[in-house]
Amino acid sequence: MAMAGRAGSSKKPKESAPTSRTGTDEVTKKALLDATAELLSERSNLEFSQAEVGARSGMSAALVQYHFGSKHGLLAALLEYSSTHYVTQINGLADMTMSATDKLRLHVRGIVTTYTKTPYLDRLLHHLIEASPEEEARRISDFYVGRVIEFYRRLIDQGVAEGVFRRIDPVHLYFILVGTGDHLVARRRLLEPIVGSAGFDSNFARSFGDELFNIVFCGVRAEAATSGDATA
């Protein structure tokens, strides 16, 4: 009986509630990435200190080292964090059921919006490709540049099949569109004293995106034959 009573009175230890450590870590990492993005958006270079990131985020600078390991690790995470929407848009747009003209229009607007909101993105991409080991640099280039060029290839193929685009090199289109976005960022500080910072607000991004589309579309449409088309 005693044994039975002892067995009956034994209780299973309470299971501890799952912690929210993972969720807290993600919130902290996001705050640090947002702070870094803000700092880089205000500057024309990639120079910043972990102390500045900590001060801007309201957190300890030591958390940068804890979550990202180094400044390079932080910048690599920021590239992925900042370009997620852009890459997702390209992947989705390529498979959408719509005309090549409408895809081009949406993409051009997206480029202008991306460079307006994240003016540091191209500088960051260039820096990481140059500062990373060869294998990692190739992976970055393939992921962020290669898939854009592949999207342009598919877009041009569709436009040619629909009879609205002429055959052009997708790398040329890459330099035209991405180069324009990069130039927009590079020249912004030169123009702000003339037109004011308000001249680069969301209204500007929308109107410039529409204007850029009109110019590019006039250049790629099937009727815009040039002497170079003879060898295309």
C-alpha positions in Angstrom: 0.0 0.0 0.0 2.8 2.3 0.9 4.4 1.8 -2.5 1.0 2.2 -4.2 0.4 5.4 -2.3 3.9 6.7 -3.1 3.4 6.0 -6.8 -0.1 7.6 -6.8 1.2 10.7 -5.2 4.1 11.2 -7.6 3.7 14.1 -10.0 5.3 14.8 -13.4 7.5 17.8 -13.3 5.9 20.8 -14.9 7.0 21.6 -18.5 8.4 25.0 -18.7 6.7 27.4 -21.1 8.5 27.8 -24.5 10.6 31.0 -24.4 10.2 33.8 -26.9 13.9 34.1 -27.4 13.8 33.5 -31.1 11.1 36.1 -31.6 13.0 38.6 -29.4 16.2 38.0 -31.4 14.4 38.7 -34.7 13.0 41.9 -33.3 16.4 43.0 -32.1 18.0 42.1 -35.5 15.4 44.1 -37.4 15.9 47.1 -35.2 19.6 47.0 -35.8 19.2 46.5 -39.5 16.7 49.4 -39.7 19.1 51.6 -37.8 21.9 50.7 -40.2 19.7 51.4 -43.2 18.8 54.8 -41.8 22.4 55.8 -41.3 23.4 54.7 -44.8 20.5 56.5 -46.3 21.8 59.7 -44.8 25.3 59.2 -46.2 27.0 58.9 -49.5 29.3 56.1 -48.3 29.2 53.0 -46.1 31.1 54.4 -43.2 29.5 53.9 -39.8 30.4 52.5 -36.4 28.7 49.8 -34.3 28.3 52.5 -31.6 26.3 54.6 -34.1 24.1 51.6 -34.9 23.5 51.0 -31.2 22.7 54.7 -30.5 20.3 54.9 -33.5 18.5 51.7 -32.5 18.5 52.5 -28.8 20.3 49.2 -28.1 23.7 48.1 -27.0 26.4 48.2 -29.7 27.5 44.8 -28.5 24.4 43.3 -30.0 25.7 44.0 -33.4 28.7 41.7 -32.8 26.4 39.2 -31.1 23.9 38.9 -33.9 26.0 39.5 -37.0 29.6 38.7 -35.9 31.2 41.7 -37.7 30.5 44.8 -39.8 30.7 42.6 -42.9 28.1 40.2 -41.5 25.8 43.2 -40.7 26.2 44.5 -44.2 25.5 41.1 -45.8 22.4 40.8 -43.7 21.3 44.3 -44.6 21.7 43.5 -48.4 19.3 40.5 -48.0 17.0 42.5 -45.7 16.7 45.5 -48.0 16.4 43.7 -51.3 13.9 41.1 -50.3 10.9 43.0 -51.8 12.8 43.9 -54.9 13.9 40.3 -55.6 10.4 39.0 -54.7 8.9 41.5 -57.1 11.1 40.3 -60.0 10.3 36.6 -59.3 6.6 37.3 -59.1 6.5 39.7 -62.1 8.2 37.2 -64.4 5.4 34.7 -63.9 2.5 37.1 -63.9 -0.1 36.8 -66.6 0.1 40.2 -68.2 1.6 41.9 -71.2 5.4 42.5 -71.5 4.6 46.2 -71.7 2.8 46.2 -68.4 5.6 44.2 -66.8 8.1 46.7 -68.0 6.1 49.6 -66.6 5.7 48.0 -63.2 9.4 47.0 -63.1 10.6 50.5 -64.0 8.4 52.0 -61.3 9.7 49.5 -58.8 13.3 50.3 -59.7 12.8 54.0 -59.0 10.9 53.3 -55.8 13.7 50.9 -54.6 16.5 53.4 -55.3 14.5 56.2 -53.7 13.8 54.3 -50.5 17.2 52.5 -50.3 19.7 54.7 -51.9 22.6 52.7 -50.4 21.6 49.5 -52.1 23.9 49.6 -55.1 26.9 50.8 -53.0 26.2 48.0 -50.6 26.1 45.4 -53.4 29.3 46.7 -55.0 31.1 46.7 -51.6 30.1 43.1 -50.7 31.1 41.7 -54.1 34.5 43.4 -53.8 35.1 42.6 -50.1 33.9 38.9 -50.2 35.9 35.8 -51.0 35.6 34.8 -54.7 33.0 32.1 -54.2 30.8 34.3 -52.0 31.2 37.2 -54.4 30.0 35.1 -57.3 27.0 33.9 -55.3 26.0 37.5 -54.5 26.5 38.5 -58.1 24.5 35.6 -59.5 21.7 36.1 -57.0 21.3 39.9 -57.2 22.5 40.6 -60.7 22.1 37.4 -62.6 18.5 36.9 -61.8 17.7 40.5 -62.9 19.4 39.9 -66.3 17.5 36.6 -66.6 14.3 38.5 -65.9 15.1 41.0 -68.6 15.8 38.1 -71.0 12.4 36.6 -70.4 10.8 40.0 -70.6 12.4 40.7 -74.0 11.5 37.2 -75.3 7.9 37.8 -74.3 7.8 41.3 -75.8 9.3 40.0 -79.1 6.7 37.1 -79.2 3.9 39.7 -78.6 5.3 41.8 -81.4 5.8 44.9 -79.2 9.5 44.7 -78.4 12.5 44.5 -80.7 15.3 42.1 -79.9 17.9 43.8 -77.6 20.6 42.5 -75.3 19.3 42.0 -71.8 22.6 43.3 -70.4 22.1 46.5 -72.3 18.7 46.9 -70.6 20.3 46.2 -67.3 22.8 49.0 -67.7 20.0 51.4 -68.9 17.6 50.7 -66.0 19.9 49.8 -63.1 22.4 52.4 -64.2 19.7 55.1 -64.2 18.7 54.1 -60.6 22.3 54.2 -59.5 22.8 57.6 -61.2 19.7 58.9 -59.6 21.2 58.2 -56.2 24.7 59.5 -57.1 23.4 62.9 -58.4 20.7 63.4 -55.8 23.0 65.3 -53.4 24.2 67.6 -56.2 20.6 68.5 -57.1 19.1 68.9 -53.6 20.6 72.4 -53.1 18.9 73.4 -56.4 15.5 71.7 -56.2 15.4 71.0 -52.4 15.0 67.6 -50.7 11.2 67.7 -51.2 12.0 67.4 -54.9 12.8 63.7 -54.4 9.6 62.7 -52.6 7.1 60.0 -53.5 5.5 62.2 -56.2 8.9 62.6 -57.8 9.5 58.8 -57.7 6.1 58.3 -59.4 6.5 60.9 -62.1 10.1 60.0 -62.8 9.2 56.3 -63.0 6.5 57.1 -65.6 8.9 59.3 -67.6 11.6 56.6 -67.5 9.2 54.0 -68.7 8.1 56.2 -71.6 11.7 56.7 -72.7 12.7 53.1 -72.4 9.6 51.8 -74.0 10.1 54.1 -77.0 13.6 52.6 -77.3 12.6 48.9 -77.1 9.4 48.9 -79.0 9.3 47.0 -82.3 8.9 50.1 -84.4 12.1 51.6 -82.9 14.4 49.9 -85.4 18.1 51.1 -85.5 21.1 50.3 -87.7 22.2 47.9 -85.0 19.1 45.8 -85.4 20.4 44.4 -88.7 22.9 42.2 -86.8 20.5 41.3 -83.9 
